[in-house]
Amino acid sequence: MQYTPALLSSASNHLQKIFNVEVRHTKSLEELLYQLSDVVHHLLQHDLPRLLHILYRVDVDERKVKEALTANSEEVIAERITRLIIKRELQKAQIRFRYSNN
């Protein structure tokens, strides 16, 4: 699915605040995934409580997170979790845009 630059920017900005990391301006979903995947992987290894707090704050479906945790490698787990986080943030950004234009 293609997202507008405004939606990607909104989601990126919000994720930057949540993760408290610098997220470079991204033009694609894959760039955002690549940037955040490393952060999620680091949290998975070194600060699981913080990652769980972020997942709760972003409101990622717990069943989907449990599914993601079944992967064989931490890299794949981090990528799957990152995809879930980004997908949820994009959904919220779409809602914000929809209701801010009314």
Secondary structure, 3 states (H helix, E strand, C coil): CCCCHHHHHHHHHHHHHHHCCCCCCCCCHHHHHHHHHHHHHHHHHHCHHHHHHHHHHHCCCHHHHHHHCCCCCHHHHHHHHHHHHHHHHHHHHHHHHHHHCC
